[in-house]
Amino acid sequence: MLQEAEKKSRAVWWQAAIAAVVLLVLGVTAGVRVLGPAEVLTVTTSIQSRPIARVPGTAGLLYWAPLVVGDYRVFAGDRLIRADYPYNGTTERTPSWSLRRWPQSLLGMVSSGELVISRWSDGDLVAIRVRDGARAWRAEGPESAPDAGTPRDRRTNEQVSWTPPDLYTAVDSAGVALVVVRGENAVRVYDATTGQERPQIEADCGPKSFTSADGRYACQTSAGLSVYDLASGTKYDWAYPDKFKADSCFLGSSRCGLIREDKLKGKAFRFTDTGVQAAPQADVDGAKVWGDIVFTTDSARTATATNMATGAVLWTWPGREYDKNLRVLAVQEGRVHLINLENRLITLDSATGAQISLFAFGVPISKETGEELHWTPGPSYAQDNLVVSVRRRVKASYLSPDDGYYFMHEAIAVAITE
C-alpha cells in the first residue's frame, strides 16, 4: 500500500512539473509575441465617403490633439498613430486605421496633402494614406541630433502632433511638397509624395532651424542664421539677424512667414528673392502673415491687413463694442481668424475683410450658475476652414502641470468656420 501511495505521489509530482514547464513555455512564447519587435498596420474594411455638413460653430471637444488631414483626424500615441472619421466628430471615434511600431517610439508626425508622415526613434519615416490607411512609402531617415531633445510630455500629445522636433514640411519654389528632417551634421530632404531623397544640406544646424513659407530652410548655426533654397540646395549669401526665432508658422517650425529678433518686442523680418528684409508692419506683437499680407490687431478691437511689400493698408475691421482684447488666432489661404476676450471666433475674408462667420468657440456653460466659462487659446492652427486650439486655463503658463494648464478634461476645441 505504501509503495502504491509513493508511486501515485511521484506521478502527481511529475504531472505538476510537466504542467509547469508547459505553462512556462507558453508564457515565454506569448511574451515573445507581445514584446518582440513588431510593426502592425491595422486598416478598416470600409472607406468613408459620405459628405460632411459644414455648419459654422464648435464641432468637437477632444482629449487628444488632432492633426486634421482631409476629412480625418490623426492622433499620436507613444508608439502608434491612429486616425478616425469625420473631422467634425464631437468626440474621438473608433480608429479607421492605426500604425504601431513596437518597440520604437513616435517622435513626431506631419501631413502633406492626404499623406501622414511619421518619424520614429529608429530614424525611419513612414507615410500613410489617410483615406485608406495604406502605406504610401517608407524611407530611412537620420538619427536624431544630440541636441534634439524630446517633446514635453503633455497628455494631449500636442507637441508630437503639432510641433515635432526637427521634422518639417515645405513646398519648394517649383511647387514640390517636401518633408525635411534635421539630423546630426546634415539636413535630409524628401519628396513628400514619393519618399525619394533629394540632395541633402551639408550643415550642422541647430534645433531652432525652420522652413519658410516660400520654400527655404533657415539653418541655425553658431554664427547665427544660414538660409538654403530647398529646390536647389543653394546657400544664400545674405546678411541675417544674429539671434532670431521663427514666427507666424503654420505648425511647429514649418512654413514660417516671419523671422523675429529673439528679444522682447523683437523686430520682424521676412524673406524675399533678394534677401532678408525688415517688415516694420509686422513688428506688432501677435502679428501673423500669409503671403505678403500681415494681419494685426490693436490694443482695443480693430483688425488690420497690410501689404508688407508696399506698406498699403488693404482693409480694417472695426470690431464691436464687446470685442475686447481682439487678437489674431490663426491664418490660412483666404481666411484670417480672430478671437476676442470672450472667445468669440470671428472669421474674415483675408482679401476684403468681409465677415464670414462669428460664434462662441468652445465656451461651456456652468450648470450651477448658467454663466459662460472662459479659457484662453494655447497652441492653435487653421486648415481647410477649420480652427483647432488648445483650451488653456486663463492664468496658466507653459510650465504649469497638465491639471493646471488645460481647461477641463476635453482640452482641444475644433471649430468649423463656414
C-alpha positions as CSV (number, residue, x, y, z in Angstrom):
1,M,0.0,0.0,0.0
2,L,2.8,2.3,0.9
3,Q,4.6,1.7,-2.4
4,E,1.4,2.4,-4.4
5,A,1.0,5.7,-2.5
6,E,4.6,6.7,-3.3
7,K,4.1,5.8,-6.9
8,K,0.9,7.9,-7.1
9,S,2.7,10.8,-5.3
10,R,5.6,10.7,-7.8
11,A,3.1,10.6,-10.7
12,V,1.3,13.6,-9.4
13,W,4.6,15.4,-8.9
14,W,5.8,14.7,-12.4
15,Q,2.4,15.8,-13.8
16,A,2.7,19.1,-12.0
17,A,6.2,19.6,-13.1
18,I,5.3,18.9,-16.7
19,A,2.3,21.3,-16.5
20,A,4.6,24.0,-15.0
21,V,7.1,23.6,-17.9
22,V,4.3,23.8,-20.4
23,L,2.9,26.9,-18.8
24,L,6.4,28.4,-18.7
25,V,6.9,27.7,-22.4
26,L,3.5,29.1,-23.3
27,G,4.3,32.2,-21.2
28,V,7.6,32.8,-22.9
29,T,6.1,32.3,-26.3
30,A,3.3,34.7,-25.5
31,G,5.9,37.2,-24.2
32,V,7.9,37.0,-27.3
33,R,4.9,37.5,-29.4
34,V,3.7,40.5,-27.4
35,L,7.1,42.1,-26.6
36,G,9.1,41.2,-29.7
37,P,9.7,43.7,-32.4
38,A,6.6,44.2,-34.5
39,E,5.1,46.6,-36.9
40,V,1.3,46.4,-37.2
41,L,-0.8,48.4,-39.6
42,T,-4.5,47.8,-38.9
43,V,-6.8,49.1,-41.6
44,T,-10.6,49.4,-41.7
45,T,-12.5,47.4,-44.3
46,S,-14.6,50.4,-45.4
47,I,-13.6,53.8,-46.8
48,Q,-15.7,56.7,-45.6
49,S,-17.1,58.8,-48.4
50,R,-20.3,60.4,-47.2
51,P,-20.4,64.2,-47.4
52,I,-19.8,66.1,-44.1
53,A,-22.1,69.0,-43.3
54,R,-20.1,72.3,-42.8
55,V,-22.1,74.1,-40.2
56,P,-20.2,77.1,-38.6
57,G,-19.6,76.5,-34.9
58,T,-17.7,74.4,-32.4
59,A,-17.6,70.9,-34.0
60,G,-15.9,68.9,-31.2
61,L,-14.2,69.0,-27.8
62,L,-11.4,66.4,-27.7
63,Y,-9.0,64.8,-25.2
64,W,-6.2,64.3,-27.8
65,A,-4.7,66.9,-30.2
66,P,-5.6,66.0,-33.7
67,L,-3.8,66.6,-36.9
68,V,-6.6,67.2,-39.4
69,V,-5.9,65.6,-42.8
70,G,-8.6,65.7,-45.4
71,D,-11.8,64.5,-43.7
72,Y,-9.9,62.6,-41.0
73,R,-8.3,63.3,-37.6
74,V,-5.0,61.7,-36.8
75,F,-3.9,61.3,-33.2
76,A,-0.4,60.5,-31.8
77,G,0.4,57.9,-29.2
78,D,3.7,57.0,-27.6
79,R,4.3,54.1,-30.0
80,L,1.5,54.5,-32.6
81,I,-0.6,56.8,-34.7
82,R,-4.3,56.3,-35.4
83,A,-6.9,58.0,-37.5
84,D,-10.7,58.4,-37.1
85,Y,-13.5,59.9,-39.1
86,P,-15.0,62.5,-39.5
87,Y,-13.2,65.7,-38.5
88,N,-16.4,67.1,-37.0
89,G,-17.0,64.2,-34.7
90,T,-17.9,65.5,-31.2
91,T,-15.6,63.0,-29.5
92,E,-12.9,60.6,-30.6
93,R,-14.2,57.6,-32.6
94,T,-13.2,54.0,-33.3
95,P,-10.0,54.3,-35.4
96,S,-10.3,53.9,-39.2
97,W,-6.7,52.7,-39.2
98,S,-3.7,52.6,-36.9
99,L,0.1,52.0,-37.1
100,R,2.0,50.5,-34.2
101,R,5.8,50.0,-34.3
102,W,7.0,48.3,-31.1
103,P,9.5,48.9,-29.6
104,Q,10.0,52.2,-31.5
105,S,8.8,55.5,-30.1
106,L,6.9,58.0,-32.2
107,L,9.0,61.3,-32.4
108,G,6.6,63.3,-34.5
109,M,4.2,63.4,-37.4
110,V,3.3,65.9,-40.2
111,S,0.9,65.9,-43.1
112,S,1.3,66.7,-46.8
113,G,-1.8,66.5,-48.9
114,E,-3.6,63.3,-47.9
115,L,-0.4,61.7,-46.5
116,V,0.5,61.4,-42.9
117,I,4.3,61.1,-42.5
118,S,5.6,59.9,-39.1
119,R,9.1,59.8,-37.8
120,W,10.3,57.1,-35.3
121,S,13.1,56.6,-32.9
122,D,15.0,54.3,-35.3
123,G,15.0,57.2,-37.8
124,D,12.5,55.6,-40.2
125,L,9.9,57.8,-41.9
126,V,6.6,56.1,-42.8
127,A,4.0,57.7,-45.0
128,I,0.3,56.5,-44.7
129,R,-2.6,57.5,-47.0
130,V,-5.1,58.9,-44.6
131,R,-8.2,57.8,-46.6
132,D,-7.5,54.0,-46.6
133,G,-4.6,53.5,-44.3
134,A,-2.3,52.1,-47.0
135,R,1.4,52.6,-46.7
136,A,2.5,55.0,-49.4
137,W,6.3,54.9,-48.8
138,R,8.9,54.3,-46.3
139,A,12.4,55.8,-46.1
140,E,15.4,55.6,-43.9
141,G,15.9,58.8,-42.1
142,P,18.7,60.2,-40.0
143,E,19.2,59.5,-36.3
144,S,18.2,62.4,-34.0
145,A,20.7,65.1,-33.4
146,P,22.2,65.1,-29.9
147,D,20.6,68.5,-29.1
148,A,17.1,67.5,-30.4
149,G,15.6,66.9,-27.0
150,T,12.2,65.3,-26.6
151,P,8.7,66.9,-26.8
152,R,7.2,67.8,-23.4
153,D,5.0,65.0,-22.2
154,R,1.6,66.7,-22.3
155,R,-1.4,64.3,-22.1
156,T,-2.8,65.6,-25.3
157,N,0.4,64.8,-27.2
158,E,0.1,68.2,-28.9
159,Q,3.9,68.5,-29.2
160,V,4.2,65.3,-31.2
161,S,1.3,66.2,-33.4
162,W,1.8,69.9,-33.9
163,T,5.4,70.8,-33.0
164,P,7.5,67.7,-33.8
165,P,11.2,68.4,-33.2
166,D,13.4,68.5,-36.3
167,L,10.6,67.4,-38.6
168,Y,9.3,70.0,-41.1
169,T,7.1,70.4,-44.2
170,A,7.7,72.7,-47.0
171,V,6.8,73.5,-50.6
172,D,9.8,74.4,-52.8
173,S,9.9,77.1,-55.4
174,A,9.0,74.5,-58.1
175,G,5.8,73.6,-56.2
176,V,7.1,70.2,-54.9
177,A,5.9,69.2,-51.5
178,L,8.8,68.2,-49.2
179,V,9.5,66.6,-45.9
180,V,12.7,67.9,-44.2
181,V,14.4,66.2,-41.3
182,R,17.3,67.7,-39.3
183,G,19.9,65.1,-38.2
184,E,23.4,65.3,-36.9
185,N,25.7,67.3,-39.2
186,A,23.2,67.2,-42.1
187,V,19.6,68.0,-43.1
188,R,17.9,65.4,-45.3
189,V,15.1,66.4,-47.7
190,Y,12.5,64.0,-49.2
191,D,9.8,64.3,-51.8
192,A,6.6,64.2,-49.7
193,T,4.7,62.3,-52.3
194,T,7.1,59.5,-53.2
195,G,9.7,59.5,-50.3
196,Q,12.5,59.9,-52.8
197,E,15.5,61.5,-51.1
198,R,16.8,64.7,-52.7
199,P,20.3,66.2,-52.2
200,Q,20.8,66.8,-48.5
201,I,22.0,70.1,-46.9
202,E,25.5,69.5,-45.5
203,A,25.3,71.7,-42.5
204,D,25.4,71.4,-38.7
205,C,22.0,73.1,-38.0
206,G,20.6,73.7,-34.5
207,P,17.2,73.0,-33.0
208,K,15.8,76.5,-33.8
209,S,16.0,75.8,-37.5
210,F,12.8,76.1,-39.6
211,T,11.3,76.0,-43.1
212,S,9.9,79.2,-44.6
213,A,6.6,79.7,-46.3
214,D,8.4,80.3,-49.6
215,G,10.4,77.1,-49.8
216,R,13.7,77.8,-47.9
217,Y,15.4,76.2,-45.0
218,A,16.7,78.5,-42.3
219,C,19.6,76.8,-40.5
220,Q,20.6,77.9,-37.0
221,T,24.4,77.9,-36.7
222,S,26.8,79.0,-34.1
223,A,27.3,82.2,-36.1
224,G,23.5,83.0,-36.4
225,L,21.5,82.1,-39.4
226,S,22.2,80.4,-42.8
227,V,19.5,80.1,-45.5
228,Y,19.2,77.4,-48.2
229,D,16.9,77.1,-51.2
230,L,15.2,73.7,-50.9
231,A,14.7,73.3,-54.6
232,S,18.4,73.6,-55.5
233,G,20.2,73.3,-52.1
234,T,21.9,76.7,-52.9
235,K,23.1,78.6,-49.9
236,Y,22.3,82.3,-50.0
237,D,24.9,84.9,-49.3
238,W,22.7,87.2,-47.3
239,A,23.0,89.1,-44.1
240,Y,20.8,87.9,-41.2
241,P,19.9,88.9,-37.7
242,D,22.3,87.2,-35.3
243,K,19.8,85.9,-32.8
244,F,16.4,85.0,-34.1
245,K,13.3,83.0,-33.7
246,A,10.7,81.8,-36.3
247,D,7.3,83.4,-36.2
248,S,4.0,83.1,-38.0
249,C,4.4,79.4,-38.7
250,F,1.7,77.1,-40.0
251,L,2.5,74.3,-37.5
252,G,5.6,73.9,-35.3
253,S,8.6,75.2,-37.2
254,S,7.2,74.6,-40.7
255,R,6.3,77.2,-43.3
256,C,7.1,80.2,-41.2
257,G,6.2,83.6,-42.6
258,L,8.5,85.8,-40.4
259,I,11.8,85.9,-38.6
260,R,11.8,87.9,-35.4
261,E,14.7,89.1,-33.3
262,D,15.0,86.9,-30.3
263,K,14.4,89.5,-27.7
264,L,11.5,91.4,-26.1
265,K,9.5,93.1,-28.8
266,G,12.0,92.0,-31.4
267,K,11.7,93.5,-34.8
268,A,10.3,91.4,-37.7
269,F,12.0,90.4,-40.9
270,R,10.8,88.4,-44.0
271,F,12.4,86.5,-46.8
272,T,12.4,88.0,-50.3
273,D,14.1,87.0,-53.5
274,T,17.0,89.3,-52.8
275,G,17.5,88.9,-49.0
276,V,16.1,89.2,-45.6
277,Q,14.2,92.5,-45.3
278,A,12.8,94.4,-42.3
279,A,9.0,94.1,-42.1
280,P,8.0,97.0,-39.8
281,Q,4.3,96.4,-40.4
282,A,4.8,93.1,-38.5
283,D,6.6,94.5,-35.5
284,V,3.3,94.4,-33.7
285,D,3.0,91.7,-31.1
286,G,0.8,88.8,-32.3
287,A,1.1,89.7,-36.0
288,K,0.6,86.8,-38.4
289,V,1.5,86.6,-42.1
290,W,0.1,84.9,-45.1
291,G,2.0,85.6,-48.3
292,D,2.8,89.4,-48.5
293,I,-0.1,90.3,-46.1
294,V,0.4,90.8,-42.4
295,F,-2.6,90.8,-40.1
296,T,-2.5,92.7,-36.8
297,T,-4.8,94.0,-34.1
298,D,-4.5,97.0,-31.9
299,S,-4.9,97.0,-28.1
300,A,-8.7,97.6,-28.5
301,R,-10.8,95.9,-31.1
302,T,-9.6,96.8,-34.6
303,A,-8.0,94.3,-37.0
304,T,-5.9,95.5,-40.0
305,A,-4.5,93.8,-43.1
306,T,-1.3,95.5,-44.6
307,N,0.7,94.7,-47.6
308,M,4.3,94.2,-46.3
309,A,5.9,95.0,-49.7
310,T,4.2,98.3,-50.2
311,G,3.0,99.3,-46.7
312,A,-0.5,99.9,-48.1
313,V,-3.4,99.2,-45.7
314,L,-5.8,96.8,-47.5
315,W,-8.6,96.9,-45.1
316,T,-9.6,97.4,-41.4
317,W,-12.2,95.6,-39.5
318,P,-13.6,97.9,-36.7
319,G,-14.9,95.1,-34.4
320,R,-17.7,95.6,-32.0
321,E,-18.1,97.1,-28.5
322,Y,-17.6,93.6,-26.9
323,D,-14.6,92.7,-29.0
324,K,-12.1,93.4,-26.2
325,N,-8.6,92.2,-26.4
326,L,-9.1,91.1,-30.0
327,R,-6.1,89.1,-31.4
328,V,-5.2,87.1,-34.5
329,L,-5.6,83.4,-33.7
330,A,-4.6,81.8,-37.0
331,V,-4.4,82.4,-40.7
332,Q,-4.8,80.3,-43.8
333,E,-5.5,80.6,-47.5
334,G,-8.3,83.1,-47.9
335,R,-9.1,83.3,-44.2
336,V,-8.0,85.1,-41.1
337,H,-9.4,84.0,-37.7
338,L,-9.7,86.4,-34.8
339,I,-10.7,85.8,-31.3
340,N,-11.8,88.1,-28.5
341,L,-11.6,88.1,-24.7
342,E,-14.9,86.1,-24.5
343,N,-13.7,83.6,-27.1
344,R,-15.9,84.7,-29.9
345,L,-14.3,83.4,-33.0
346,I,-14.5,85.8,-35.9
347,T,-13.5,84.7,-39.4
348,L,-12.9,87.3,-42.1
349,D,-12.1,87.1,-45.8
350,S,-8.4,87.8,-45.8
351,A,-8.6,89.8,-49.1
352,T,-11.5,92.0,-48.3
353,G,-12.1,91.9,-44.5
354,A,-15.7,90.8,-45.0
355,Q,-17.0,88.7,-42.1
356,I,-17.6,85.0,-42.9
357,S,-18.7,83.7,-39.5
358,L,-19.0,84.6,-35.8
359,F,-19.7,82.3,-32.9
360,A,-18.7,81.3,-29.4
361,F,-15.7,79.0,-29.7
362,G,-15.6,76.1,-27.2
363,V,-17.3,78.1,-24.4
364,P,-19.1,75.8,-21.9
365,I,-21.9,76.9,-19.6
366,S,-21.8,76.4,-15.8
367,K,-24.6,74.0,-14.7
368,E,-24.7,75.8,-11.4
369,T,-24.9,79.4,-12.4
370,G,-25.7,79.3,-16.1
371,E,-22.6,81.6,-16.8
372,E,-20.2,81.1,-19.6
373,L,-16.9,79.6,-18.6
374,H,-13.9,81.1,-20.3
375,W,-10.5,79.9,-21.3
376,T,-7.6,81.3,-23.3
377,P,-6.2,79.8,-26.5
378,G,-3.0,77.9,-26.4
379,P,-1.3,76.5,-29.5
380,S,-3.6,76.8,-32.5
381,Y,-3.7,76.3,-36.2
382,A,-6.1,76.6,-39.1
383,Q,-6.6,74.3,-42.1
384,D,-9.3,73.7,-44.6
385,N,-11.5,76.3,-43.0
386,L,-11.2,74.6,-39.6
387,V,-9.6,76.0,-36.5
388,V,-8.1,73.8,-33.8
389,S,-7.0,75.2,-30.5
390,V,-5.8,74.1,-27.1
391,R,-8.1,75.3,-24.3
392,R,-5.8,76.7,-21.7
393,R,-6.6,78.0,-18.2
394,V,-6.6,81.8,-18.2
395,K,-3.7,82.1,-15.7
396,A,-1.8,79.0,-16.8
397,S,1.8,79.2,-18.1
398,Y,3.6,76.8,-20.3
399,L,5.4,75.4,-17.3
400,S,2.2,74.6,-15.5
401,P,1.4,70.9,-14.9
402,D,-1.4,69.4,-17.0
403,D,-4.0,69.8,-14.4
404,G,-3.2,73.5,-14.0
405,Y,-2.6,74.1,-17.7
406,Y,-5.6,72.6,-19.5
407,F,-9.1,73.9,-19.2
408,M,-11.4,71.0,-18.4
409,H,-10.9,67.3,-19.4
410,E,-11.6,67.9,-23.1
411,A,-8.6,70.2,-23.7
412,I,-8.9,70.6,-27.5
413,A,-11.6,72.5,-29.4
414,V,-12.3,72.1,-33.1
415,A,-14.4,74.7,-35.0
416,I,-15.8,74.9,-38.5
417,T,-15.8,78.4,-39.8
418,E,-18.1,78.0,-42.8
